[in-house]
Amino acid sequence: MPVRWGDLDALNHVNNTVYFRFVEEARVQMLESMGAFGSRKVGVLAQTSCDFLKPVLYPASVQVILTLARLGRSSLQMDFVIEREDEPGVPYAKGSYVVVGCDPETGRGSPWTSEELAMMSKVLAA
């Protein structure tokens, strides 16, 4: 993802809130590749954290690397690393997030179905 001029703060590096936008975009792309947007279940972000290791300066492009940390009965924890595209293997930020699969009618957690687990398995095993 390209860093935009508007992503910078007064110190001329990417504002800390933008890191969460980068991770959000990676999460949405992952869920889309699983076919989650055609599902009746919704994924609700329950927790997220980020350790800022190095400032990202403009111009740059970043990539977000997602790794499955834990698959629960109705939740999914992913670890992430944000790197500059031109510096693979050099972490600029790292963290994790938890998504809970919820029934849209009740708003409560709902266990993953066998179909959802199969979709996750195909994408997360790749």
Rosetta silent file (secondary structure, phi, psi, omega in degrees, C-alpha in Angstrom):
SEQUENCE: MPVRWGDLDALNHVNNTVYFRFVEEARVQMLESMGAFGSRKVGVLAQTSCDFLKPVLYPASVQVILTLARLGRSSLQMDFVIEREDEPGVPYAKGSYVVVGCDPETGRGSPWTSEELAMMSKVLAA
SCORE:     score description
SCORE:     0.000 S_00000001
   1 L     0.000  132.518  179.898    0.000    0.000    0.000 S_00000001
   2 E   -74.393  143.001  171.794    1.404    3.392   -0.906 S_00000001
   3 L   -81.021  130.098  179.171    1.983    5.959    1.813 S_00000001
   4 L   -98.328  153.201  179.042    0.077    9.127    0.951 S_00000001
   5 H   -54.640  -38.237 -179.249    1.258   12.638    1.809 S_00000001
   6 H   -70.352   -9.394  177.790   -1.856   13.044    3.976 S_00000001
   7 H   -78.821  -10.543 -174.510   -0.777   10.017    6.074 S_00000001
   8 E   -84.407  153.497  175.570    2.039   12.072    7.624 S_00000001
   9 L  -105.291 -170.774 -176.151    1.933   13.875   10.960 S_00000001
  10 L   -63.865  -18.811  178.569    3.684   17.054   12.098 S_00000001
  11 L   -92.664    6.679  177.986    6.960   15.119   12.474 S_00000001
  12 L    65.362   28.813  168.652    6.799   14.061    8.783 S_00000001
  13 E  -127.156  166.081 -175.917    6.365   10.361    9.429 S_00000001
  14 E   -59.469  127.820  179.559    3.289    8.166    9.074 S_00000001
  15 L   -63.083  144.012 -176.270    0.820    8.945   11.856 S_00000001
  16 H   -57.705  -30.870 -179.623    0.252    6.077   14.286 S_00000001
  17 H   -67.674  -26.444 -177.468   -3.450    5.828   13.387 S_00000001
  18 H   -69.676  -30.225  176.921   -2.569    5.087    9.757 S_00000001
  19 H   -57.275  -40.536  178.721   -0.814    1.854   10.755 S_00000001
  20 H   -67.470  -30.074  174.359   -4.216    0.574   11.902 S_00000001
  21 H   -67.649  -41.158  176.516   -5.645    1.555    8.490 S_00000001
  22 H   -58.822  -45.892 -179.015   -2.927   -0.477    6.774 S_00000001
  23 H   -67.633  -37.831  177.057   -3.812   -3.497    8.931 S_00000001
  24 H   -59.296  -45.579  179.935   -7.538   -2.922    8.349 S_00000001
  25 H   -62.444  -42.258  178.201   -6.998   -3.015    4.574 S_00000001
  26 H   -63.070  -41.062  179.373   -4.976   -6.236    4.863 S_00000001
  27 H   -63.468  -44.289 -179.757   -7.711   -7.763    7.057 S_00000001
  28 H   -63.644  -42.044  178.559  -10.449   -6.791    4.587 S_00000001
  29 H   -63.884  -38.710  177.720   -8.465   -8.254    1.669 S_00000001
  30 H   -64.797  -46.995 -179.924   -7.946  -11.479    3.629 S_00000001
  31 H   -63.167  -38.336  177.953  -11.650  -11.738    4.519 S_00000001
  32 H   -63.592  -41.248  179.605  -12.610  -11.002    0.914 S_00000001
  33 H   -67.057  -22.245  176.363  -10.312  -13.781   -0.332 S_00000001
  34 L   -83.497   -8.558 -176.197  -12.098  -16.138    2.090 S_00000001
  35 L    79.180   19.640 -174.793  -15.461  -15.201    0.620 S_00000001
  36 H   -67.109  -24.655 -176.565  -16.540  -13.759    3.968 S_00000001
  37 H   -77.822   -9.611  173.130  -18.517  -10.919    2.415 S_00000001
  38 H   -95.563   -2.898 -177.306  -20.982  -13.376    0.928 S_00000001
  39 L   -83.992  157.673  175.972  -21.454  -15.002    4.322 S_00000001
  40 L   -78.114  -23.183 -178.440  -24.283  -14.308    6.740 S_00000001
  41 L   -82.831  147.597  176.378  -21.823  -13.956    9.600 S_00000001
  42 E  -113.300  146.919  176.186  -20.003  -10.695   10.263 S_00000001
  43 E   -97.549  121.636 -179.393  -16.486  -10.323   11.646 S_00000001
  44 E  -108.248  128.221  177.403  -16.258   -7.838   14.493 S_00000001
  45 E   -70.539  118.975 -176.574  -12.891   -6.471   15.552 S_00000001
  46 E  -101.320  -29.527 -176.649  -12.641   -7.268   19.265 S_00000001
  47 E  -158.661  146.278  172.744   -9.041   -6.303   20.059 S_00000001
  48 E  -152.944  149.996  177.113   -5.989   -4.847   18.372 S_00000001
  49 E  -148.157  155.039 -178.993   -2.519   -3.762   19.408 S_00000001
  50 E  -148.945  131.927  171.186    0.522   -2.365   17.665 S_00000001
  51 E  -103.104  122.009 -178.969    4.148   -1.836   18.634 S_00000001
  52 E   -90.641  112.343 -172.259    5.700    0.971   16.566 S_00000001
  53 L   -96.151  -41.253 -179.275    9.310   -0.020   15.922 S_00000001
  54 L  -143.698  144.061  177.550   10.569    2.438   13.278 S_00000001
  55 L   -73.455  137.477  173.078    8.950    5.496   11.685 S_00000001
  56 L   -90.660  125.265 -179.219    7.779    5.107    8.090 S_00000001
  57 E  -105.324  156.485  177.513    8.768    8.170    6.074 S_00000001
  58 L   -87.370  142.673   -5.226    7.340    9.486    2.806 S_00000001
  59 L   -83.856  151.570  178.506    7.644    8.368    0.047 S_00000001
  60 L  -167.046  162.696  167.170    7.184    4.662    0.682 S_00000001
  61 E  -126.743  141.253 -178.989    4.995    1.673    0.076 S_00000001
  62 E  -118.081  158.817  171.566    4.287   -0.783    2.863 S_00000001
  63 E  -128.685  147.358  178.795    3.159   -4.364    3.026 S_00000001
  64 E  -112.140  123.822  179.245    1.324   -6.057    5.864 S_00000001
  65 E  -104.163  120.293 -179.246    2.194   -9.682    6.568 S_00000001
  66 E  -103.887  139.075  177.923   -0.549  -11.589    8.399 S_00000001
  67 E  -134.833  131.212  177.135    0.035  -14.831   10.307 S_00000001
  68 E   -66.454  124.062  177.833   -2.600  -16.948   12.015 S_00000001
  69 E  -100.468  -37.968 -177.987   -1.837  -16.991   15.745 S_00000001
  70 E  -160.957  137.805  174.321   -4.954  -18.738   17.053 S_00000001
  71 E  -116.194  113.211  179.158   -8.247  -20.041   15.759 S_00000001
  72 L   -95.577 -174.685 -179.961  -10.916  -20.219   18.450 S_00000001
  73 L   -61.651  -39.372  179.102  -14.455  -21.548   18.437 S_00000001
  74 L  -136.527   11.540 -178.090  -15.796  -18.216   17.185 S_00000001
  75 E  -129.474  167.385 -178.289  -12.695  -16.022   17.041 S_00000001
  76 E  -143.918  121.462  176.075   -9.575  -15.605   14.980 S_00000001
  77 E  -108.369  128.136  179.140   -6.334  -14.032   16.213 S_00000001
  78 E  -119.977  138.731  169.572   -3.860  -12.785   13.642 S_00000001
  79 E   -95.802  150.488  178.246   -0.361  -11.432   14.179 S_00000001
  80 E  -137.546  153.923  172.309    0.912   -8.806   11.762 S_00000001
  81 E  -132.252  134.098  175.104    4.154   -7.181   10.700 S_00000001
  82 E  -106.517  126.157  179.387    4.325   -3.980    8.677 S_00000001
  83 E  -126.003  157.073  168.213    7.380   -3.624    6.432 S_00000001
  84 E   -77.662  142.990 -179.350    8.454   -1.174    3.767 S_00000001
  85 L   -61.715  -33.023 -178.563    8.223   -2.784    0.353 S_00000001
  86 L   -86.825    2.689  177.315   11.813   -1.766   -0.409 S_00000001
  87 L  -135.116   61.547 -178.639   13.097   -3.264    2.876 S_00000001
  88 L   -59.435  139.618  179.118   11.647   -6.783    3.117 S_00000001
  89 L    88.564   -5.076  177.953   12.341   -8.455    6.444 S_00000001
  90 L  -104.506  107.195 -177.656   12.753   -5.156    8.326 S_00000001
  91 E   -75.386  131.126  174.331    9.779   -4.690   10.674 S_00000001
  92 E  -100.234  -25.872  175.634    8.493   -1.148   11.123 S_00000001
  93 E  -156.697  154.486  175.128    5.564   -2.217   13.297 S_00000001
  94 E  -148.785  155.471 -178.950    4.146   -5.441   14.685 S_00000001
  95 E  -179.646 -158.486 -179.974    1.055   -6.423   16.573 S_00000001
  96 E  -154.454  165.847  172.852   -2.055   -8.536   16.599 S_00000001
  97 E  -149.376  158.179  177.144   -5.812   -8.385   16.351 S_00000001
  98 E  -123.871  129.301  174.272   -8.774  -10.574   17.225 S_00000001
  99 E  -112.993  135.360  176.942  -11.897  -10.870   15.076 S_00000001
 100 E  -111.769  129.895  175.952  -15.023  -12.521   16.446 S_00000001
 101 E   -77.625  121.685 -175.442  -17.553  -14.079   14.084 S_00000001
 102 E  -122.225  147.875  171.785  -20.968  -12.721   15.071 S_00000001
 103 L   -75.246  122.739 -176.069  -24.540  -13.391   14.085 S_00000001
 104 L   -65.818  -23.307 -179.490  -25.749  -10.083   12.566 S_00000001
 105 L   -78.975  -38.799 -177.347  -29.248  -10.506   14.014 S_00000001
 106 L   -98.336  -22.994 -176.431  -28.238  -11.091   17.638 S_00000001
 107 L    75.472    8.475 -178.724  -24.843   -9.368   17.672 S_00000001
 108 L  -101.954  155.831  176.671  -23.464  -12.297   19.653 S_00000001
 109 E   -56.778  143.614 -178.156  -20.504  -14.525   18.928 S_00000001
 110 L  -135.410  127.837 -178.418  -21.342  -17.469   16.723 S_00000001
 111 L   -56.408  147.519  176.795  -19.172  -20.595   16.302 S_00000001
 112 L   -64.393  139.279  175.377  -17.457  -21.027   12.952 S_00000001
 113 L   -83.601  166.413  178.073  -19.316  -23.375   10.623 S_00000001
 114 H   -62.759  -34.087  177.574  -17.533  -26.186    8.807 S_00000001
 115 H   -65.903  -42.636  178.967  -17.875  -24.167    5.566 S_00000001
 116 H   -65.395  -40.902  177.595  -16.244  -21.112    7.171 S_00000001
 117 H   -63.122  -37.701  177.565  -13.432  -23.247    8.585 S_00000001
 118 H   -65.157  -42.620  177.476  -12.856  -24.737    5.125 S_00000001
 119 H   -62.049  -43.875  179.445  -12.653  -21.238    3.563 S_00000001
 120 H   -63.103  -42.226 -177.902  -10.194  -20.139    6.264 S_00000001
 121 H   -60.018  -42.396 -179.286   -8.113  -23.250    5.815 S_00000001
 122 H   -63.929  -42.832 -175.851   -7.693  -22.627    2.075 S_00000001
 123 H   -79.603  -44.511 -173.376   -6.602  -19.006    2.510 S_00000001
 124 H   -77.461  -20.101  178.673   -4.589  -19.251    5.721 S_00000001
 125 L   -81.693  -17.350 -176.491   -2.689  -22.379    4.698 S_00000001
 126 L   -73.770    0.000    0.000   -1.414  -20.684    1.521 S_00000001
